[in-house]
């Protein structure tokens, strides 16, 4: 079983009923290719917060899905848009994402007694943010800069991860100008709704590439969504 999935499940299950009220996205899309600089400009979007695995690529893949490359690069090149990745991964994958997306800040969080400590990676460089930054960075340093040093990582759904990403892209005071793009209701969409930003739900890419518990959870969340809200206008279950 994936350690990340197990941590997410432990965080999610006690709050399942309450979080079921937070899983309705602003829009359902057939693909991230439905997003364009012009469309986002019309919607007043200034920053896009991305999930990666299942949204832009297969689970733990090393590159963006080829059919999305041109559209994704057009979004990155749009001068009015800023971008960040809201990470829900282990540290090894965090380092890989820094290599795959060296031009996009990647936000990972840790719980500390001082509050959230957020590790923001730009390529191979880490910056630390938040009230728990000193504690979290010291814990990571004690572990040779690798891993969490015994701290509890933040897992989606988390309003705190989203808000740290909003700080990073400079629109923390204007959450309505952000859009979260992700493939899972109870992690990506719930995180966006908890943080008060808009969201776009896309189908999961290459579902078979995910560990079996994740695939089961994806089926379950699709069923729960339909029971609560009915079939999405663009059905990706």
Residue pairs with C-beta under 8 A, 6 or more apart in sequence:
1 211
1 213
2 211
2 213
2 214
3 90
4 88
4 89
4 90
4 155
5 211
5 213
5 214
5 217
6 213
7 153
7 155
8 88
8 155
8 156
8 187
9 213
9 217
11 155
11 157
12 19
12 157
12 186
12 187
16 186
19 157
19 186
19 190
20 224
20 228
21 228
22 157
22 189
22 190
22 193
22 194
23 185
23 186
23 189
23 190
23 193
23 221
23 224
23 225
23 228
24 189
24 193
24 225
24 229
25 185
25 189
25 192
25 199
25 200
25 201
26 179
26 198
26 199
26 200
27 198
27 199
27 200
27 201
28 200
28 201
28 202
28 232
28 233
28 234
28 235
28 236
29 35
29 200
29 201
29 202
29 234
30 202
30 203
30 234
30 236
31 67
31 68
31 202
31 203
32 55
32 56
32 68
32 71
32 72
32 181
32 202
33 67
33 68
33 71
35 48
35 71
35 75
35 181
35 200
36 71
36 74
36 75
37 74
37 75
37 78
37 80
37 81
40 48
40 75
40 78
40 81
40 179
41 78
41 80
43 179
43 198
44 176
44 177
45 81
45 177
45 178
45 179
45 198
46 80
46 81
46 82
46 169
46 171
46 174
46 177
46 178
47 81
47 82
47 83
47 84
47 166
47 169
47 170
47 171
47 177
47 178
47 179
48 75
48 81
48 82
48 83
48 84
48 178
48 179
48 180
48 181
49 83
49 84
49 85
49 86
49 162
49 165
49 166
49 169
49 178
49 179
49 180
49 181
49 192
49 197
50 56
50 83
50 84
50 85
50 86
50 104
50 180
50 181
50 182
51 85
51 86
51 88
51 180
51 181
51 182
51 183
51 184
51 187
51 188
52 85
52 87
52 97
52 101
53 59
53 60
53 61
53 89
53 210
54 182
54 183
54 184
54 204
54 205
54 206
54 207
54 210
55 181
55 182
55 183
55 188
55 202
55 204
55 205
56 64
56 65
56 68
56 72
56 205
57 63
57 64
57 65
57 205
58 65
58 205
58 206
58 209
59 206
59 209
59 210
59 211
59 214
60 93
60 96
60 209
61 206
61 209
62 96
62 100
63 100
64 72
64 100
65 205
75 81
75 83
76 83
76 103
76 104
82 169
82 170
82 171
83 104
83 105
83 169
84 104
84 105
84 106
84 107
84 165
84 168
84 169
85 97
85 101
85 104
85 105
85 106
85 107
85 165
86 107
86 156
86 161
86 162
86 165
86 180
86 188
86 191
87 93
87 94
87 97
87 106
87 107
87 108
87 161
88 155
88 156
88 161
88 187
89 97
89 108
90 153
91 108
91 146
91 147
91 148
94 106
94 108
94 119
94 121
95 121
97 106
97 121
98 106
98 121
98 122
98 123
98 124
99 123
99 124
102 122
102 123
102 124
103 123
105 120
105 121
105 122
105 165
105 168
105 169
106 120
106 121
107 118
107 119
107 120
107 161
107 164
107 165
107 168
108 118
108 119
108 120
108 121
108 153
108 154
109 116
109 117
109 118
109 119
109 130
109 153
109 154
109 158
109 160
109 161
109 164
110 116
110 117
110 118
110 119
110 132
110 136
110 139
110 148
110 151
110 152
110 153
110 154
111 117
111 132
111 151
111 152
111 153
111 154
112 132
112 135
112 136
112 139
112 151
113 132
113 135
114 131
114 132
114 134
114 135
115 130
115 131
115 132
116 130
116 131
116 132
116 154
116 160
116 164
117 128
117 129
117 130
117 131
117 132
117 133
117 134
117 135
117 136
117 137
117 151
118 128
118 129
118 130
118 133
118 136
118 161
118 164
119 126
119 127
119 128
119 136
119 137
119 140
120 126
120 127
120 128
120 129
120 164
120 168
121 127
128 134
128 136
128 137
129 164
129 167
129 168
130 136
130 164
135 151
136 148
136 149
136 151
138 149
139 148
139 149
139 150
139 151
140 146
140 147
140 148
140 149
141 149
142 149
143 149
143 150
154 160
154 161
155 187
156 187
156 188
156 190
156 191
157 186
157 187
157 190
157 191
157 194
158 191
158 194
159 191
159 194
159 195
159 196
161 191
162 180
162 191
162 192
162 194
162 195
162 197
163 172
163 195
166 172
166 175
166 178
166 195
166 197
169 178
171 177
171 178
175 195
175 196
175 197
176 196
176 197
176 198
178 197
178 198
179 197
179 198
179 199
179 200
180 188
180 189
180 191
180 192
180 197
180 198
180 199
180 200
181 188
181 199
181 200
181 202
182 188
182 189
182 191
182 192
182 199
182 200
182 201
182 202
183 201
183 202
183 203
183 204
183 205
184 204
184 218
184 221
185 201
185 221
185 222
185 224
185 225
186 217
186 221
188 199
188 201
189 199
189 201
192 198
192 199
193 199
201 232
201 236
202 236
203 236
204 210
204 218
204 236
207 215
207 218
208 215
210 218
219 237
222 236
222 237
223 237
225 232
225 237
226 232
226 237
